Amino acid sequence: MSELPEPDRAILLFEEKWGSRLTGPKEVAILSTFGWHAARYQQRLHSIIGKPAAAAEMPELVKRLQRLQERRTAARAAREIGS
């Protein structure tokens, strides 16, 4: 099993902290923490949660994020079908 790279771990730790400890607009926190706009951050996050190393290191968080991603994808598909 490969180890999760530090930049990927930092993103997962940010997600873990965001729900309980961080306040304010998430987009602002992402920009100040990582220097990325929210779209780029989301691309990286979605890539990370698909990695086996992420699931091995932080299984509960990764599963929660995958469920959220699946719900958003399903909602988007439903909107497109209804259009």
C-alpha positions in Angstrom: 0.0 0.0 0.0 1.3 3.4 -0.9 1.5 6.2 1.6 -0.7 9.3 1.1 1.4 12.3 0.0 1.6 15.2 2.4 -0.3 17.7 0.2 -3.2 15.2 -0.1 -3.2 14.6 3.6 -3.4 18.3 4.2 -6.5 18.6 2.1 -8.2 15.7 3.9 -7.2 17.2 7.3 -8.7 20.5 6.1 -12.0 18.7 5.2 -12.0 17.0 8.6 -11.5 20.2 10.5 -13.9 22.3 8.3 -17.1 20.7 9.6 -16.4 21.3 13.3 -13.8 24.0 13.9 -13.5 26.4 11.0 -15.8 29.3 10.4 -16.5 31.7 7.7 -16.8 31.1 3.9 -15.1 27.9 2.9 -13.9 29.4 -0.4 -12.0 32.1 1.5 -10.4 29.5 3.8 -9.4 27.4 0.8 -7.8 30.3 -0.9 -5.9 31.4 2.2 -4.8 27.9 3.1 -3.9 26.4 -0.3 -3.8 29.4 -2.6 -6.4 27.8 -4.9 -9.9 28.7 -6.0 -12.7 26.4 -4.9 -13.0 24.7 -8.3 -9.4 23.6 -8.3 -9.6 22.5 -4.6 -12.7 20.4 -5.4 -10.9 18.8 -8.4 -8.0 17.8 -6.1 -10.3 16.6 -3.3 -12.3 14.4 -5.7 -9.0 12.9 -7.1 -7.7 12.2 -3.6 -10.9 10.5 -2.3 -10.5 8.0 -5.1 -7.1 6.9 -3.9 -6.8 3.6 -1.9 -4.1 5.3 0.3 -6.6 8.0 1.3 -9.3 5.3 2.2 -6.7 3.4 4.2 -5.5 6.4 6.1 -8.8 8.2 6.8 -11.5 5.7 6.0 -14.5 7.4 7.7 -13.8 10.8 6.2 -13.2 9.4 2.8 -16.4 7.3 2.9 -18.3 10.4 4.0 -16.8 12.5 1.2 -17.5 9.8 -1.4 -21.2 9.7 -0.2 -21.5 13.4 -0.6 -19.9 13.3 -4.0 -22.3 10.5 -5.1 -25.3 12.6 -3.8 -24.2 15.7 -5.7 -23.6 13.6 -8.9 -27.1 12.0 -8.6 -28.8 15.4 -8.0 -27.0 16.9 -11.0 -28.1 14.0 -13.2 -31.7 14.4 -12.0 -31.6 18.1 -12.8 -30.3 17.4 -16.3 -33.0 14.8 -16.9 -35.7 17.2 -15.7 -34.4 20.0 -17.9 
